[in-house]
């Protein structure tokens, strides 16, 4: 019984650290702000969301941009190099 309680306490205490690590991988060399700037240079508009996902074999910032014509584009910015690896 004590083991279950200890395990539950550890899980609760470590949850914020795990969530933080998932939010921005330690390998990230560029910030979310830098990725946003890079993406807007490729596709002008208004940024509606920025997330980190695995695309095309790399961890990337997915920068969602609402373009002036009302469409939405995603720009994939490599979190290490800052290079655009694709758009959608």
RONUKE-388743 format. One record per residue: residue in three letters; x, y, z of N, C-alpha, C in turn. Coordinates in Angstrom, 1 decimal. Example, Ala and Ser with C-alpha at 12.3 -4.5 7.8 and 13.67 -1.06 7.14 Angstrom:
<rs>
type / nx / ny / nz / cax / cay / caz / cx / cy / cz
ALA / 13.2 / -5.7 / 7.8 / 12.3 / -4.5 / 7.8 / 13.2 / -3.3 / 7.8;
SER / 12.8 / -2.2 / 7.1 / 13.7 / -1.1 / 7.1 / 12.9 / 0.0 / 7.9;
</rs>
This chain:
<rs>
type / nx / ny / nz / cax / cay / caz / cx / cy / cz
UNK / 0.8 / -1.2 / 0.0 / 0.0 / 0.0 / 0.0 / 0.9 / 1.3 / 0.0;
UNK / 1.9 / 1.2 / 0.8 / 2.8 / 2.4 / 0.9 / 3.5 / 2.7 / -0.5;
UNK / 3.9 / 1.6 / -1.1 / 4.5 / 1.7 / -2.4 / 3.6 / 2.4 / -3.4;
UNK / 2.3 / 2.1 / -3.4 / 1.4 / 2.7 / -4.3 / 1.2 / 4.2 / -4.0;
UNK / 1.2 / 4.6 / -2.7 / 1.1 / 6.0 / -2.3 / 2.3 / 6.7 / -2.7;
UNK / 3.5 / 6.1 / -2.5 / 4.8 / 6.8 / -2.9 / 4.8 / 7.0 / -4.4;
UNK / 4.4 / 5.9 / -5.1 / 4.4 / 6.0 / -6.6 / 3.5 / 7.1 / -7.1;
UNK / 2.3 / 7.2 / -6.5 / 1.3 / 8.3 / -6.8 / 1.9 / 9.7 / -6.5;
UNK / 2.6 / 9.8 / -5.4 / 3.1 / 11.1 / -5.0 / 4.3 / 11.5 / -6.0;
UNK / 5.1 / 10.6 / -6.3 / 6.2 / 10.8 / -7.3 / 5.6 / 11.3 / -8.6;
UNK / 4.6 / 10.6 / -9.1 / 4.0 / 10.9 / -10.4 / 3.4 / 12.3 / -10.3;
UNK / 2.7 / 12.7 / -9.2 / 2.2 / 14.0 / -9.1 / 3.2 / 15.1 / -9.1;
UNK / 4.3 / 14.8 / -8.4 / 5.4 / 15.8 / -8.3 / 6.2 / 15.9 / -9.6;
UNK / 6.3 / 14.8 / -10.3 / 7.1 / 14.9 / -11.5 / 6.3 / 15.3 / -12.7;
UNK / 5.0 / 15.3 / -12.7 / 4.2 / 15.7 / -13.8 / 4.5 / 17.0 / -14.4;
UNK / 4.7 / 18.1 / -13.6 / 5.0 / 19.4 / -14.2 / 6.4 / 19.4 / -14.9;
UNK / 7.3 / 18.7 / -14.4 / 8.7 / 18.6 / -15.0 / 8.6 / 17.9 / -16.4;
UNK / 7.8 / 16.8 / -16.4 / 7.7 / 16.1 / -17.6 / 6.9 / 16.9 / -18.7;
UNK / 5.9 / 17.6 / -18.3 / 5.1 / 18.5 / -19.2 / 6.0 / 19.6 / -19.8;
UNK / 6.9 / 20.1 / -18.9 / 7.8 / 21.2 / -19.3 / 8.8 / 20.7 / -20.3;
UNK / 9.3 / 19.5 / -20.1 / 10.3 / 18.9 / -21.0 / 9.7 / 18.6 / -22.4;
UNK / 8.4 / 18.2 / -22.4 / 7.7 / 17.9 / -23.6 / 7.4 / 19.2 / -24.4;
UNK / 7.2 / 20.3 / -23.7 / 6.8 / 21.6 / -24.3 / 8.0 / 22.1 / -25.2;
UNK / 9.2 / 22.0 / -24.7 / 10.4 / 22.4 / -25.5 / 11.5 / 21.4 / -25.3;
UNK / 11.8 / 20.6 / -26.3 / 12.8 / 19.6 / -26.1 / 14.2 / 20.3 / -25.8;
UNK / 15.0 / 19.6 / -25.0 / 16.3 / 20.2 / -24.6 / 17.2 / 20.4 / -25.8;
UNK / 16.9 / 19.7 / -26.9 / 17.8 / 19.9 / -28.1 / 17.5 / 21.1 / -28.9;
UNK / 16.4 / 21.9 / -28.5 / 16.0 / 23.1 / -29.2 / 17.1 / 24.1 / -29.1;
UNK / 17.5 / 24.6 / -30.3 / 18.6 / 25.6 / -30.4 / 18.0 / 27.0 / -30.7;
UNK / 16.8 / 27.0 / -31.2 / 16.1 / 28.2 / -31.5 / 14.8 / 28.3 / -30.6;
UNK / 14.4 / 29.5 / -30.3 / 13.2 / 29.7 / -29.5 / 12.0 / 29.8 / -30.4;
UNK / 10.9 / 29.7 / -29.7 / 9.6 / 29.8 / -30.4 / 9.4 / 31.1 / -31.1;
UNK / 9.9 / 32.2 / -30.5 / 9.9 / 33.5 / -31.1 / 10.7 / 33.6 / -32.4;
UNK / 11.9 / 32.9 / -32.3 / 12.8 / 32.9 / -33.5 / 12.1 / 32.1 / -34.7;
UNK / 11.5 / 31.0 / -34.3 / 10.8 / 30.1 / -35.3 / 9.6 / 30.9 / -35.9;
UNK / 8.9 / 31.7 / -35.1 / 7.8 / 32.5 / -35.6 / 8.3 / 33.5 / -36.6;
UNK / 9.4 / 34.2 / -36.3 / 10.0 / 35.2 / -37.2 / 10.4 / 34.5 / -38.5;
UNK / 11.0 / 33.4 / -38.4 / 11.5 / 32.7 / -39.6 / 10.3 / 32.3 / -40.5;
UNK / 9.2 / 31.8 / -39.9 / 8.0 / 31.3 / -40.6 / 7.4 / 32.5 / -41.3;
UNK / 7.3 / 33.7 / -40.6 / 6.6 / 34.8 / -41.2 / 7.4 / 35.4 / -42.3;
UNK / 8.7 / 35.2 / -42.4 / 9.5 / 35.6 / -43.5 / 9.1 / 34.8 / -44.8;
UNK / 8.7 / 33.6 / -44.6 / 8.3 / 32.7 / -45.7 / 6.9 / 33.0 / -46.1;
UNK / 6.0 / 33.0 / -45.1 / 4.5 / 33.3 / -45.4 / 4.1 / 34.4 / -44.5;
UNK / 3.8 / 35.5 / -45.0 / 3.3 / 36.6 / -44.2 / 1.9 / 36.4 / -43.7;
UNK / 1.6 / 36.9 / -42.6 / 0.2 / 36.8 / -42.0 / 0.2 / 37.0 / -40.5;
UNK / -0.8 / 36.4 / -39.9 / -0.9 / 36.4 / -38.4 / -0.7 / 35.0 / -37.9;
UNK / 0.2 / 34.9 / -36.9 / 0.4 / 33.6 / -36.3 / -0.7 / 33.3 / -35.3;
UNK / -1.3 / 32.1 / -35.5 / -2.4 / 31.7 / -34.7 / -2.0 / 30.6 / -33.6;
UNK / -0.9 / 29.9 / -33.9 / -0.5 / 28.9 / -32.9 / 0.9 / 28.4 / -33.3;
UNK / 1.6 / 28.0 / -32.2 / 2.9 / 27.4 / -32.4 / 3.0 / 26.2 / -31.5;
UNK / 3.4 / 25.0 / -32.1 / 3.5 / 23.8 / -31.3 / 4.8 / 23.1 / -31.8;
UNK / 5.2 / 22.1 / -31.0 / 6.3 / 21.3 / -31.4 / 5.8 / 19.9 / -31.7;
UNK / 6.2 / 19.4 / -32.9 / 5.8 / 18.1 / -33.4 / 6.9 / 17.4 / -34.1;
UNK / 6.8 / 16.2 / -34.4 / 7.8 / 15.4 / -35.2 / 7.2 / 15.3 / -36.6;
UNK / 7.9 / 15.9 / -37.5 / 7.5 / 15.9 / -39.0 / 8.7 / 15.6 / -39.8;
UNK / 8.5 / 14.7 / -40.8 / 9.5 / 14.4 / -41.7 / 10.8 / 14.0 / -41.1;
UNK / 10.7 / 13.2 / -39.9 / 11.8 / 12.7 / -39.2 / 12.6 / 13.7 / -38.3;
UNK / 12.0 / 14.9 / -38.1 / 12.7 / 15.9 / -37.3 / 11.7 / 16.5 / -36.3;
UNK / 12.2 / 17.0 / -35.2 / 11.4 / 17.8 / -34.3 / 11.3 / 19.2 / -34.9;
UNK / 10.1 / 19.7 / -35.0 / 9.9 / 21.0 / -35.7 / 8.9 / 21.8 / -34.9;
UNK / 9.1 / 23.2 / -35.0 / 8.0 / 24.0 / -34.6 / 7.0 / 24.1 / -35.7;
UNK / 5.8 / 23.8 / -35.4 / 4.7 / 24.0 / -36.4 / 4.1 / 25.3 / -36.2;
UNK / 4.4 / 26.3 / -37.1 / 3.8 / 27.6 / -36.9 / 2.6 / 27.8 / -37.8;
UNK / 1.5 / 27.9 / -37.2 / 0.2 / 28.1 / -38.0 / 0.0 / 29.6 / -38.3;
UNK / -0.2 / 29.9 / -39.6 / -0.3 / 31.3 / -40.0 / -1.6 / 31.5 / -40.7;
UNK / -2.4 / 32.5 / -40.3 / -3.5 / 32.9 / -41.1 / -3.1 / 34.0 / -42.1;
UNK / -3.2 / 33.7 / -43.4 / -2.7 / 34.6 / -44.4 / -3.7 / 35.7 / -44.7;
UNK / -3.3 / 36.8 / -45.3 / -4.2 / 37.9 / -45.6 / -5.5 / 37.5 / -46.4;
UNK / -5.4 / 36.4 / -47.2 / -6.5 / 36.0 / -48.0 / -7.5 / 35.1 / -47.2;
UNK / -7.1 / 34.9 / -45.9 / -8.0 / 34.1 / -45.0 / -7.7 / 32.6 / -44.9;
UNK / -6.8 / 32.1 / -45.7 / -6.4 / 30.7 / -45.6 / -5.4 / 30.5 / -44.5;
UNK / -5.2 / 29.2 / -44.1 / -4.3 / 28.9 / -43.0 / -3.2 / 28.0 / -43.6;
UNK / -1.9 / 28.4 / -43.3 / -0.8 / 27.6 / -43.7 / 0.0 / 27.2 / -42.5;
UNK / 0.7 / 26.1 / -42.5 / 1.6 / 25.6 / -41.5 / 3.0 / 25.7 / -42.1;
UNK / 3.9 / 26.2 / -41.3 / 5.3 / 26.2 / -41.6 / 6.1 / 25.4 / -40.6;
UNK / 6.9 / 24.4 / -41.1 / 7.6 / 23.5 / -40.2 / 9.1 / 24.1 / -40.1;
UNK / 9.5 / 24.5 / -38.9 / 10.8 / 25.1 / -38.7 / 11.6 / 24.1 / -37.8;
UNK / 12.7 / 23.6 / -38.3 / 13.6 / 22.7 / -37.5 / 14.0 / 23.4 / -36.2;
UNK / 13.8 / 22.7 / -35.1 / 14.1 / 23.3 / -33.8 / 15.6 / 23.4 / -33.5;
UNK / 16.4 / 22.7 / -34.3 / 17.9 / 22.8 / -34.1 / 18.5 / 23.8 / -35.0;
UNK / 18.2 / 23.7 / -36.3 / 18.9 / 24.5 / -37.3 / 18.2 / 25.8 / -37.6;
UNK / 16.8 / 25.8 / -37.4 / 16.1 / 27.0 / -37.7 / 15.7 / 27.0 / -39.2;
UNK / 16.0 / 26.0 / -39.9 / 15.6 / 25.9 / -41.3 / 14.2 / 25.5 / -41.5;
UNK / 13.6 / 26.0 / -42.5 / 12.2 / 25.6 / -42.9 / 12.3 / 24.2 / -43.6;
UNK / 11.7 / 23.2 / -43.0 / 11.7 / 21.9 / -43.6 / 10.5 / 21.5 / -44.4;
UNK / 9.5 / 22.5 / -44.4 / 8.3 / 22.2 / -45.2 / 7.2 / 23.1 / -44.8;
UNK / 6.2 / 23.1 / -45.7 / 5.0 / 23.9 / -45.4 / 3.8 / 23.0 / -45.7;
UNK / 2.6 / 23.4 / -45.2 / 1.4 / 22.6 / -45.5 / 0.3 / 23.5 / -45.6;
</rs>
